[in-house]
Amino acid sequence: MTTPYLHINGIRKVFGEVVATDHVELSIAEGEFMTFLGPSGSGKSTTLYILAGFQDPSAGDITIRGKSILSTPSHKRNIGMVFQRYTLFPHLSVGENVAFPLRVRRMGKSEVDARVKRALKLVRLEGFEDRMPAKMSGGQQQRVALARALVYDPPVLLMDEPLSALDKKLREEIQFEIRRIHQETGVTILYVTHDQEEALRLSDRIAIFNKGKIEQVGTGPELYANPATHFVADFIGDSAFLAGELASVSGERAALRFADGTTVAAVPLHGSGRAGQAAELMLRPERIELATEPGPEGASLPVTVEDMTFLGNNTTLAARTPWGAALSVRLNFGHPLAANVARGDRLHIRWSPEAAHAFVRG
Amino acid sequence: MSITLAPKRRGSGLGLAMPAILLLLAFFVVPVALLLLRSVTEPEPGLHNYRTLIGSATYAKVFFNTFFVAGVVTLVTVLVAFPVAWALAIMPQRWASVIFAVILLSMWTNLLARTYAWMVLLQQTGLINRSLMALGIIDQPLQLTNNLIGVTIGMVYIMLPFMILPLLGVIRKIDPAILQAAALCGASKGQALFRVLLPLAAPGIASGGLMVFVMSLGYFVTPALLGGTANMMLAEMIAQQVQSLVNWGMGGAAAFILLIVTLGLYAVQLRFFEPKPEVR
């Protein structure tokens, strides 16, 4: 295997007795858009700060093109960064903010002017050179920050929840801009967020962080279709979890038994498990089908309809399994059952065997 | 309620300030005006008091001493106070409050007592000279009192809180992430200091510096005790003119020059550093 462009190699960071990141291992290709996704305190920002040089790892190494960057101080790493808060220099105009990285590099005046112009054009803020940051909206300020981070052509751009202070509409607009800029510049981007929608929209690949460790790395569709752990399944997309136990395991398939003895057969099993262990069946709501008859191969469960809510493009049913677990099922608008279903109806949910996942608990 | 209260409140501002205004009128503006009047009428009408002050070499030396010491004190105070204020701003809150309390405590201690303490520390057989000699750093005691070195040391110490407070005010408002951003932009520590930190702290340096400079210009106790008679400063000269020579005209003229200089400096500070009202 060739040396990866950027390699995070067993990074561990301990603050006192708290382990912030533990053996984080990740390879990133040149020009890739990689997102660190996870809840707060999962170690994603710590990993980014170590990359930026604001913190030193307790163990491990980070290399770019095979060369360690850890002994290089922040200001010599030549890495761009956009922060969560607005970090423009308040005493400098927009033009001078963007020129700042070039001025500290003692670049000539004509080159500075040309590059500032190009960077502001990239973020669609041409002609704003003389504006002061305080006179700009939050979205504009983050775009200036983006121009400032890109003006010196850094090979790697770090973004630490750059849109979390913006409202939803503006966030989507700037997400679109970030995608365009990534495609135009080809810069390698490491992006930290806790917003799964943002991660799915922007990234080539996503690394899911939990409790200081990476749970899974993959493209959005991979993570959605094939979550490796319960945490990933829960974090990406909506899903229903039904608790039971493993009835039997054969290879990568398992049968699950629930409290009242109902069984479901041939569910793809993640991780290893033995018969008798507590486990969960995971189902994505949009892959569940409601029918009057049970499905083939044991990929179905009987349910009782408890309530219906019409939501425009779909009707959401609150249903209950025979052993009393709650479950919600969506019926798309126009589904033949949608108009006929009533409280107390006994129906079946069915799914294609590949669409379900079993996770061993513990 | 609030609708009827709001306009009233705006109108009553002047009324609330009245006691202070009257006090200032009676005990500041009027006496200063009288002093100014005496400076151009005593011992006889005319500007000769001012001519003497500006013309004579002795008084020129006093003016030079005053502005030189005030300038050096201001500069040294900024240099000492800035790192202290920075440290206070970034250290854990608990430690910062303890150190802050110590700084304030020294401010509340009697000025005369503190100046005498410096005399004891700085004199030929004082703690500082004896320690330096015991350590073998010097052979002869250093002359630290009865000259401008002593005045500068004593005054810097007294002025420090007046510099630290406004500096802390501006530094606390600087987001540490701005300095991280500067570092990632490629700025070395020095570049970050001169291109980001100092410009952002400039209003605090200006207001603290103005306060220290102006207070130093008119300082009496410390120069009198630590400076000796050979290095007279303006406040000492005014006291001498009025108390010993009963020359109210000269004293008044010197005080008035000091006041004009102070107002001029204040105008400069207002012009360049006072935040302008937000335009939205």
HADDOCK unambig.tbl for C-alpha pairs under 7 A between the chains (distance, minus, plus):
assign (segid A and resid 74 and name CA) (segid B and resid 183 and name CA) 5.85 0.50 0.50
assign (segid A and resid 74 and name CA) (segid B and resid 184 and name CA) 5.55 0.50 0.50
assign (segid A and resid 75 and name CA) (segid B and resid 183 and name CA) 4.58 0.50 0.50
assign (segid A and resid 75 and name CA) (segid B and resid 184 and name CA) 4.98 0.50 0.50
assign (segid A and resid 75 and name CA) (segid B and resid 185 and name CA) 6.50 0.50 0.50
assign (segid A and resid 75 and name CA) (segid B and resid 186 and name CA) 4.05 0.50 0.50
assign (segid A and resid 75 and name CA) (segid B and resid 187 and name CA) 5.61 0.50 0.50
assign (segid A and resid 75 and name CA) (segid B and resid 188 and name CA) 5.95 0.50 0.50
assign (segid A and resid 76 and name CA) (segid B and resid 186 and name CA) 5.99 0.50 0.50
assign (segid A and resid 78 and name CA) (segid B and resid 186 and name CA) 6.76 0.50 0.50
assign (segid A and resid 79 and name CA) (segid B and resid 184 and name CA) 6.33 0.50 0.50
assign (segid A and resid 80 and name CA) (segid B and resid 184 and name CA) 6.36 0.50 0.50
assign (segid A and resid 80 and name CA) (segid B and resid 185 and name CA) 6.83 0.50 0.50
assign (segid A and resid 81 and name CA) (segid B and resid 184 and name CA) 6.83 0.50 0.50
assign (segid A and resid 87 and name CA) (segid B and resid 177 and name CA) 6.35 0.50 0.50
assign (segid A and resid 87 and name CA) (segid B and resid 178 and name CA) 4.89 0.50 0.50
assign (segid A and resid 87 and name CA) (segid B and resid 181 and name CA) 6.61 0.50 0.50
assign (segid A and resid 88 and name CA) (segid B and resid 178 and name CA) 6.91 0.50 0.50
assign (segid A and resid 89 and name CA) (segid B and resid 178 and name CA) 6.83 0.50 0.50
assign (segid A and resid 91 and name CA) (segid B and resid 200 and name CA) 6.65 0.50 0.50
assign (segid A and resid 101 and name CA) (segid B and resid 185 and name CA) 4.76 0.50 0.50
assign (segid A and resid 101 and name CA) (segid B and resid 186 and name CA) 5.86 0.50 0.50
assign (segid A and resid 104 and name CA) (segid B and resid 186 and name CA) 6.48 0.50 0.50
assign (segid A and resid 104 and name CA) (segid B and resid 187 and name CA) 5.71 0.50 0.50
assign (segid A and resid 149 and name CA) (segid B and resid 185 and name CA) 6.96 0.50 0.50
